[in-house]
Amino acid sequence: FFNPFRVEYAVVNLDTLAEEFKADTVVTPELLREQGLVRANVKLVKVLARGDIQTALTVKAHKFSRKASEKITAAGGQAEVITA
């Protein structure tokens, strides 16, 4: 069975963002592709809450888990949902 309505996301976790980016960086899907953190052929990005983040980042993605959004804002950053 093939679901033609399935939406596929490239997944990025908070611990990866904390390791790769310095404070006050604006993290976009394009930047994640440039850094090699997500595959180039997947257009949508979802941020998940694995790990902790202590740096204040502005993260722009298509979808966030509730916990990931909470952790980003608790660290002083922003989680911004962008449309496809």
N, C-alpha and C positions, 0 to 999 in steps of 0.2 A: 504494500500500500504506500503510495506517495501522496503526501498532503501538499497540494499546490498553494495553500495559504500560510504555510509555515514561515515564520520570520526568523532569520538566523542572525545572531549577534556575535561579534568578537568580544570576548570577556577579558577584562582587566581587573586585577585585585588591588586593594589599597596598599598592601605591602610592596607591590611592584612600583606603584606611583611614588611611594615614600623613598624608595631606593634610587629611582631614576631622576627625580626632579627636585630642584631647590625651592625654597620658600618663595612665594609671590609669583610663581610661574603660572601662566594660563595654559592649561593642558587641553588640547583639542584633538579630535580624531585624526586630523592631518599630522599633528606632531607625534602622535602615537605610532602612526604608520612610518614616518620618517625615522623614528628611533628603533623601529623593528619590533615593537611590542605587540602589534596586531598585524594580521595578514592584510596584504594590500587589496585582495579581492573581496573582502567583507566590508560592506559600507556602513553598517550600524555597529555602535559600540555600547556595551553595558558594563557598568562598574559594580563590582561585588565587594563585600565587606571583609574578605579574608585578610587578617593582619590588622595592624594599627597604623595610624598616621599621626604624626606630630607636627608636620609642617603645614603652613597655611597655603593651600593651592586653590586656584579657581579651576574647577574641572568641568568641561563641557562635554556631555555625552548624550546619546539618544535615550538611555534608560539607566536608572540607578536602583539598587536594592534599597529598601527603606533604611536598613542599618548602615549602609555605606554613606548615604546622604547625611545621616545623623553624625557619623564619625568625622566626616569632612567639615561640617559646620562646627562641631565641637573643637576641632583643631584650629578654628579661625578662618577657614576657607569657605568657598562657595561651591555648591553643586548646581549647575545650570543644565536643564533639559533642553536639547535642541531638536528641531524637527528634521525629518529626512528631507 
